Amino acid sequence: MGVPALPAPTAALLNTTARGLRDLEQLDRLFAALAHQSRRTILMVLHLRGGEMTSGAIAARFDYSWPTITRHLRVLEQANLVHVELRGRERIYRLNAEPLHHTARTWIDRFTRDYSGA
């Protein structure tokens, strides 16, 4: 006896799957951004300094080269943890903590639901 064919996926299932994949991609970007101590430090410094600093002020806090700092800032920007604004010739980095809050809530919520079917 063969295995019965799976039913065709419904639009709702495909939408849920796509949303789940987007959530996982965002989670990966966030965790990758937080994986490096320097990026976590940049976020803390931004938070403690009122949430906004120039790239030069951020770079002055580290003994790294300028390309290294800009790489870290780019990773944080791609994870949506900072927003960049150009003011004249300066880049202003502004902390965006909402993805941290949202992702933490979503991630923890996944482990508080009972998926066992019991």
C-alpha positions as CSV (number, residue, x, y, z in Angstrom):
1,M,0.0,0.0,0.0
2,G,1.4,3.4,-1.0
3,V,1.6,6.6,0.9
4,P,-1.4,8.8,0.2
5,A,-0.6,12.1,-1.7
6,L,-0.5,15.2,0.3
7,P,-3.3,17.7,-0.4
8,A,-2.5,20.8,-2.4
9,P,-1.4,23.6,-0.1
10,T,-4.0,26.2,0.5
11,A,-3.4,30.0,0.1
12,A,-3.6,30.4,3.9
13,L,-1.0,27.7,4.4
14,L,1.3,29.2,1.8
15,N,0.8,32.7,3.4
16,T,1.6,31.3,6.9
17,T,4.7,29.5,5.5
18,A,5.9,32.7,3.8
19,R,5.4,34.7,7.0
20,G,7.2,32.1,9.0
21,L,10.2,32.2,6.6
22,R,10.3,36.0,6.7
23,D,10.2,35.8,10.5
24,L,13.1,33.3,10.5
25,E,15.1,35.5,8.1
26,Q,14.6,38.5,10.3
27,L,15.6,36.4,13.4
28,D,18.8,35.3,11.6
29,R,19.7,38.9,10.7
30,L,19.1,40.0,14.3
31,F,21.0,37.2,15.9
32,A,23.9,37.6,13.4
33,A,24.0,41.3,14.2
34,L,24.0,40.6,18.0
35,A,26.6,37.8,17.7
36,H,29.6,40.2,17.7
37,Q,30.5,42.0,20.9
38,S,31.4,45.2,19.1
39,R,27.9,45.5,17.6
40,R,26.3,44.8,21.0
41,T,28.6,47.5,22.4
42,I,27.6,50.0,19.7
43,L,23.9,49.4,20.5
44,M,24.5,49.9,24.2
45,V,26.5,53.1,23.6
46,L,23.8,54.4,21.4
47,H,21.2,53.6,24.0
48,L,23.2,55.2,26.8
49,R,23.9,58.3,24.8
50,G,20.3,59.1,24.1
51,G,19.8,56.8,21.1
52,E,21.6,58.9,18.5
53,M,25.3,59.5,17.6
54,T,27.4,60.4,14.6
55,S,29.5,57.7,13.0
56,G,32.7,59.6,14.1
57,A,31.5,59.6,17.7
58,I,30.8,55.9,17.5
59,A,34.1,55.1,15.9
60,A,36.0,57.1,18.5
61,R,34.9,54.6,21.2
62,F,36.8,51.8,19.5
63,D,40.4,50.9,18.5
64,Y,39.3,49.5,15.2
65,S,39.9,50.8,11.7
66,W,37.3,52.9,10.0
67,P,36.3,50.2,7.6
68,T,35.8,47.8,10.5
69,I,33.4,50.2,12.2
70,T,31.5,50.9,9.0
71,R,31.1,47.2,8.4
72,H,29.7,46.7,11.9
73,L,27.3,49.7,11.4
74,R,26.2,48.3,8.1
75,V,25.3,44.9,9.7
76,L,23.3,46.7,12.4
77,E,21.5,48.7,9.7
78,Q,20.7,45.6,7.6
79,A,19.2,44.1,10.8
80,N,17.1,47.2,11.2
81,L,18.7,47.9,14.6
82,V,19.9,51.4,13.6
83,H,18.6,54.0,11.1
84,V,21.1,56.2,9.3
85,E,20.4,59.8,8.4
86,L,22.7,62.1,6.4
87,R,23.0,65.6,7.9
88,G,25.4,67.6,5.8
89,R,28.5,65.5,5.6
90,E,27.8,63.5,8.8
91,R,26.0,60.2,9.1
92,I,23.8,60.1,12.2
93,Y,23.0,56.6,13.6
94,R,19.8,56.3,15.5
95,L,19.0,53.2,17.6
96,N,15.9,51.3,16.6
97,A,15.2,48.9,19.5
98,E,11.7,47.8,18.3
99,P,13.1,44.8,16.3
100,L,14.8,43.6,19.5
101,H,11.5,43.9,21.4
102,H,9.4,42.3,18.7
103,T,11.8,39.5,17.9
104,A,12.3,38.6,21.6
105,R,8.5,38.5,22.2
106,T,8.0,36.5,19.0
107,W,10.8,34.1,19.8
108,I,9.8,33.5,23.4
109,D,6.1,33.1,22.4
110,R,7.0,30.2,20.1
111,F,8.2,28.3,23.1
112,T,5.2,29.1,25.3
113,R,2.7,27.5,22.9
114,D,1.9,23.9,23.1
115,Y,2.4,22.4,19.7
116,S,2.2,18.8,20.8
117,G,-1.4,18.5,20.0
118,A,-2.2,17.2,23.4
